Amino acid sequence: MSDARTFAIGDIHGDSAALDTLLQRLPPLTADDTVLFIGDYVDRGPDPRGVVERVRAFPQRTPAKVIHLRGNHEDKWVESWKEPDAAFLIQTGNGCGATFRSYTGGAPLGPEERLPGPELAQMIDVRSWLPAEVHDWMASLPLWYEDAHALYVHAGLEGEGTVWKHPRDCAPKPLLWMREDDFFQGYEGKRLVFGHTPVTELPPPKGLFAKLFDDPKDVWLRGPLIGIDTGCGKGGFLSAVELPAMRVYESR
């Protein structure tokens, strides 16, 4: 329908308070609307379990259609359910200890705090504490979505230079993990919304006006690309973009 709107919400990373604030700031939703979560619900922030519970319950709270994409962090938990990727799980910057503590009832970790040895060993035994229903939900999440307004992926596309495949033709890895500068600089085609790479790490806008007036922490725009990871759960805030109007909503 011509008045259908899509609200794409960026990486949440365990910050349930930011999610609650952002959802309250969206306009009233109708059955013609779509709300799309770009992935990375868990890790880093203080309440990954609360975020998962909220986003899973959201379809019952709204008349809008709800899409949950899989992020690379969900993908790692799914992979680690089968065979733990200890190198990823124990790396402090990935924030996996926050998810473990959230599901086992421990205190939230500080920004650079590590789990002690016994908890690390338990965390790596993912099946011993991550609910099977949460694993199954993560495993069921799609890697991309498309509507009349845009393509939506967690990270990026497969390709190089100015030639990029449609998501349906991409291998899973670039959809979940890709951070290629030539994609950010050279992609042309249908509007595409992505998360994964924090906006502060994307190429700066070009031109004097952009340098003078653009806030590098804001939603990132370049031609048909929209980057919506504004650092939630890692010192930033949560953002959403409404298409086709290009309105931005923030938790800050």
C-alpha positions in Angstrom: 0.0 0.0 0.0 1.2 3.5 -0.7 1.0 4.6 3.0 2.9 1.5 4.3 5.8 2.4 6.4 8.9 0.4 7.5 10.7 1.1 10.8 14.2 -0.4 10.8 15.7 -0.7 14.2 19.5 -0.9 14.7 21.7 -3.2 16.8 20.4 -3.4 20.4 23.2 -5.4 22.1 21.6 -6.1 25.3 20.3 -2.6 26.2 16.7 -3.1 27.1 16.2 0.4 28.5 17.2 1.9 25.2 14.9 -0.4 23.3 12.0 0.5 25.6 12.7 4.2 25.1 12.9 3.9 21.3 9.8 1.9 21.0 7.9 4.5 23.0 9.1 7.2 20.6 7.8 5.5 17.5 4.5 6.8 16.2 1.3 4.7 16.5 1.6 1.7 14.3 -1.0 0.1 12.1 -1.4 -3.2 10.3 0.0 -1.6 7.1 3.4 -0.9 8.9 6.5 -3.1 9.3 8.9 -3.1 12.2 12.2 -4.7 11.3 15.0 -5.5 13.8 18.4 -5.6 12.1 19.9 -8.2 14.4 22.5 -8.3 17.3 20.0 -8.4 20.2 22.5 -9.9 22.7 26.0 -9.4 24.1 27.7 -6.3 25.6 24.8 -4.5 27.2 23.4 -5.3 30.7 20.2 -7.1 29.8 20.5 -9.4 26.7 17.8 -11.7 28.1 15.4 -8.8 28.5 16.0 -7.7 25.0 15.4 -11.1 23.6 12.2 -11.4 25.6 11.0 -8.0 24.4 11.7 -8.4 20.7 10.2 -11.9 20.7 7.0 -10.6 22.4 6.8 -7.5 20.2 4.6 -9.1 17.5 1.9 -9.6 20.2 2.1 -6.0 21.2 1.6 -4.3 17.9 -0.7 -4.6 14.8 2.4 -4.1 12.6 4.2 -6.9 10.8 7.4 -7.7 12.7 10.6 -9.0 11.1 13.6 -10.1 13.2 16.9 -10.6 11.2 19.8 -12.6 12.5 22.9 -10.8 13.5 26.4 -12.2 13.6 26.2 -12.4 17.4 23.1 -14.6 17.2 24.8 -16.6 14.5 27.8 -17.2 16.8 25.5 -18.5 19.6 23.8 -20.8 17.2 27.1 -22.1 16.0 28.4 -22.4 19.5 25.4 -24.5 20.5 26.8 -27.2 18.1 30.5 -26.6 18.7 31.5 -23.7 20.9 33.7 -21.1 19.3 35.8 -20.4 22.4 38.0 -17.8 20.7 34.9 -15.6 20.0 33.1 -16.3 23.3 36.0 -15.4 25.6 37.1 -12.2 23.7 36.1 -9.4 26.1 35.1 -7.0 23.3 32.5 -9.4 22.0 30.6 -9.1 25.2 29.4 -12.7 25.4 29.9 -12.8 29.2 27.1 -10.2 29.4 24.7 -12.7 27.8 25.9 -15.5 30.0 25.4 -13.4 33.2 22.0 -12.2 32.0 20.7 -15.8 31.5 22.3 -17.3 34.7 21.3 -14.5 37.1 24.8 -13.0 37.7 25.5 -9.3 38.1 26.1 -7.3 34.9 29.8 -7.1 33.9 31.6 -3.8 33.8 32.9 -2.5 30.4 36.2 -4.3 30.6 35.4 -6.9 33.2 36.0 -10.5 32.4 34.3 -13.6 33.7 36.3 -15.5 36.2 37.7 -18.9 35.1 34.9 -21.2 36.4 32.2 -19.0 34.7 34.2 -18.9 31.5 34.2 -22.7 31.4 30.5 -22.8 32.0 29.8 -20.1 29.4 31.6 -22.2 26.8 29.3 -25.1 27.6 26.4 -23.2 25.9 23.8 -25.9 26.0 24.1 -26.0 29.8 22.6 -22.5 30.3 21.2 -21.0 27.1 17.5 -22.0 26.8 16.9 -24.4 23.9 13.9 -22.2 22.8 16.2 -19.2 22.5 18.7 -21.1 20.4 15.9 -22.4 18.2 14.5 -18.8 17.8 18.0 -17.5 16.9 18.5 -20.4 14.4 15.1 -19.6 12.7 15.9 -15.9 12.0 16.3 -14.9 8.3 19.4 -13.2 7.0 17.7 -10.6 4.9 14.5 -9.0 4.0 13.1 -6.9 1.1 10.1 -4.7 0.7 9.1 -1.8 -1.6 11.2 0.6 0.2 14.6 -1.1 0.6 16.7 -4.2 1.1 17.7 -5.0 4.8 20.7 -7.0 5.9 22.6 -7.2 9.1 26.1 -6.3 7.7 26.5 -6.1 3.9 26.5 -8.0 0.6 28.8 -10.3 -1.4 30.7 -8.6 -4.1 33.4 -6.0 -4.8 34.0 -2.6 -6.3 30.6 -1.5 -7.6 29.2 -5.0 -8.3 27.2 -6.4 -5.4 24.8 -9.4 -5.4 21.2 -9.3 -4.3 21.0 -10.8 -0.8 19.2 -13.9 -2.1 22.3 -14.7 -4.1 24.8 -14.0 -1.3 26.6 -16.5 1.0 25.6 -16.1 4.7 29.0 -14.8 5.8 28.9 -11.3 4.1 25.3 -10.8 5.1 26.4 -11.3 8.7 30.0 -10.1 8.9 31.0 -7.9 5.9 32.9 -4.7 6.6 34.3 -3.7 3.2 35.1 -0.1 2.5 34.3 -0.5 -1.2 30.8 -1.5 -0.3 30.3 1.5 1.9 31.9 3.8 -0.8 30.7 2.1 -4.0 27.4 0.4 -3.6 24.7 1.7 -5.9 21.2 0.3 -6.5 18.1 -0.2 -4.4 18.2 1.5 -1.0 19.8 -0.8 1.5 19.7 -0.6 5.3 22.4 -2.3 7.4 23.8 -2.5 10.9 26.8 -4.3 12.3 29.4 -1.6 11.6 29.1 1.3 14.1 28.4 4.5 12.3 31.5 6.0 13.9 33.6 3.5 11.9 32.0 4.1 8.5 33.6 6.4 5.9 32.9 10.1 6.9 30.4 12.0 4.7 32.0 13.9 1.8 31.9 17.7 1.3 32.4 20.7 3.5 28.7 21.0 4.5 28.7 17.4 5.8 32.0 17.9 7.7 30.6 21.0 9.4 27.1 19.9 10.3 27.0 16.1 10.4 27.2 14.4 13.8 29.4 11.3 13.3 27.3 9.4 15.9 24.0 9.8 13.9 22.4 7.4 11.5 24.8 7.2 8.5 23.7 8.1 5.0 25.5 7.7 1.6 23.5 7.5 -1.5 21.2 4.4 -1.3 23.0 3.2 1.9 21.7 3.7 5.5 23.8 2.6 8.4 21.8 2.3 11.6 24.3 0.8 14.2 24.7 3.9 16.5 26.5 2.1 19.2 23.7 0.8 21.5 25.1 -1.5 24.2 28.6 -0.1 23.8 28.4 3.5 24.8 26.1 4.8 22.1 22.3 4.8 21.7 19.6 3.0 19.7 18.3 4.4 16.4 15.5 3.6 14.0 14.8 4.9 10.5 11.3 5.2 9.0 11.0 4.5 5.3 10.1 6.0 2.9 9.9 9.3 4.9 13.6 8.9 6.1 12.6 10.0 9.6 15.0 9.0 12.4 14.1 8.1 15.9 16.6 7.8 18.8 16.8 6.5 22.4 19.1 9.4 23.5 
